[in-house]
Amino acid sequence: MYIVYFVIIMLLPLYAQMKVKGTYNKFAKQRTMKGQTGAEVARAILDANGLYDVRVVPTQGVLSDHYNPATKTVALSESNFYEASVAGAAVAAHEVGHAIQHKEAYSMLTLRSKLVPVANISSNMSWVFVMIGIFASSTNFLLLGIILLAAGVVFQLVTLPVEFDASKRALVQMNSLGIITNEEERPARKVLSAAALTYVAAAAVAVLELLRLILIFTNMRSDD
């Protein structure tokens, strides 16, 4: 069982990363018929939804695209910002999807935002207590670590509907505004699905790790 477990937690994230990079690189070479850059796509969708106060800026890195609700900024990696491709359009539309969620106070995004400080603390502290609990054979420390880790798992699970919804909004916006053609919808959907897989893999690994620690805790309690 442990061999299967380690294979899953090692290979699943690796597969997800390879999938998103492969899919992105493939469709980053496919120029959209309309020829809009990612920055233009983002601006067009933002303006169509009345989000004139949201800025679109370039950021360094590869696939470093994100939306910052605190500064109301859609940050696109430079290749997506300056170039016109199906992949870049899909990624830009996805990040704007988060901006639309923010405007509409989408419940799951609001919940995730509230969980961010909890998740940051739990991710930094959980393994400290877990390791102390295991090496000192202390069920109390281990339980505390599990509780903190569970908070991080909840954050991962809440992230899934947020990301799926943003991708759904992205496709709707790109189609309704004529940013992509019917032929380009399928590759755009593939880019968004591959990106979503990374979140699914992260959540799956987090859940498996939590279950493993709960099993260790149960065994330690039964040995007392």
N, C-alpha and C positions, 0 to 999 in steps of 0.2 A: 504493500500500500504506500509506503514511504517513497519507494522508487517512482511509482505512478504519480504521486503528489509532486515530487521535485521535477519530474519531466513536464508536468502541466504548468507549474509556476515559472519554469525557465523557458519553455518553448512557446507558450501562448503569447506572452508579451513580445517575444522575438518575432513570431509570425505576424502579429498585428503591426509591428513597426515595418517589417519588410513589405507587407501588403499595402500600407498607406504610402510608403515611399515609392514603391513600384507603380501603383496606380496614379499617384500624383505626377511622377516623372513622365509617365506615358501621355497623360492628357495636358501636361504643361507645354507639350510640343504642338498641341492642336489649337490653332487660332480660332476664335469664335467668328462666325460670319459677320457679326456687327462690328467686331474689332475694337471693343471697349477694353481698356485696361482695368485691372482690379480696382484701382482708385476710382475710376469713372463708374464702374458698376456699383460700388459702395455708395458713392455720392448720389447716383440716380435713385437707388432704392431708399436711401435716407430721405431725400427730398420728397419722394412720392408718398412717404409716410409722415411728412411734416417734421422730420427730425433735423431741422436746419442748424441746430446748435451742437450737433455731434460732428466732431472733426474726423477727418481721415488722414492718417499720417503714415509714412514708411517707418519700418523698424528693422534692425539688423537681425540676421539669422535666417535659417531655413525652416519654413513652417512654424514660424514664431508668431503667427497671426493671433490676435486676441481683441476682445472688447473690454475696455476699462470703464465700468459704470461710475466710478468716482470722478473721473475727468471727462466722461462722455467722449471717449476717443476710440475709434476703430483703428487699430494698428495693423498694418499689413506688411508682411515680409517684402523686401525690396523687389524681388522677382514678381510677386503678385501685384504689387503697387504699380509698377511701371510697365509691365508686359500685359499683352492681351492673349489670354488662353482660356480654354474651358475650365481647367483646374483652378486658375486664378480667379475666374468669375465665380465659381462655386464656393471657394474658400471665402472670398470677400462677401458674398451674399449670406453665407453662414454666420459670419461675425456680425453683420448688420442684423441678422435674425435675433441675436442677443440684445442688440440695441432696441429693437422693437419689443422684445420681451420686457426690457427695463421700462420702456415707456408705458406699456400696458400693465405693469406690475404683475407679471406672470408669477403665479403662486410658487412654483417650484424654484424659479430663479431667486425669488425673495427668500425662500427657505434656505437655499444653498448659500446665499450671501450671509445669512445669520449664522450658518454653520462654519464659515471660513475660519474665524478665530478659534473656535473649538477644535476644528480639524488640525489647524497649525500646531496647537498645543499638544494635542493627543499624538500626532505623528512624531513629535520630538521627544515626548516623554514615555510613550507606551512601552517601547522596547527596553527602556532602562528598567522599568518595574518588572517586565517579563523576564529579563535575564537575571535580575536579582532573585525573582521568585523561583526560577528553575534551578539556579546554581545553589541557592540557599535552602532549597526545598520548602519555600514559604508560599503556602496557598494564598495568603492574604495579599502579598505583593503581586503574585501572578494574577489574582482576580482583579486587582486594581489596573494592571497592565491590560488585561482583556477588556475591561470596561472602557479604558481610553482608546484602545484599538477599535472597539465597536463603534465609537463615535466617528472615527475615520472611515469605517466601512459604510456607515449611514451616509456620510458625505459623498462617497463614491457612488452609492446607489441613487442618491438624489440627483447627482450629476447626469445620469443616463437620460431621464426624460427631458432635462434641460437641453442637452445636446441634440437629441432626436427631434425635439420641437423646433430648434433653431434651423436644423437642416430641412425640415418640412416647410418652414416659412421661407427659407432660401429658394427652394424650388418653385413655390407659389409665386414669389416676387419676380424671379427671373422669367417665368413663363408669362405672367400677366403684363410685364413691362416690355416683353419682346427682346430681352437681353440675350436669350438663347433660342435656337430653333428647336423644332420637334426632334430633329436628328441629334441635336446636342444635349437633349435632356438626359438621355441614357448615360453617356459618359460623365455628365455632371453628377448624376445620381450615384454612379460608381465611386467617384471621388469622395462624396459625402459619406457613403456607406463605409468605405475603407477607413476614413477618419474616425467614424463612430466606433469601429472595431477596437481601436486603442482604448477607448473608455470602457467598453465591455470587458476587454481583457484585464484591465486594471481592477475593475470591480470584482471579476471572477477570482482573481488571485487574492484580493483582499478578503473575500468571503472564505476561500479555502484556508487561508492562513488563520483566520479567526476560528474556524471550526477545528483546526488542528490544535490550537492552544486550548480551546474548550475541552477537547479530548484529553490533553495532557493534564489539565486542571482536574478533570473528573477522575483520572487514574491516580493522581496524587492524593485526592481526598479519600479514595477507596483504600489507599495503602495506609492511611493514618489509623 
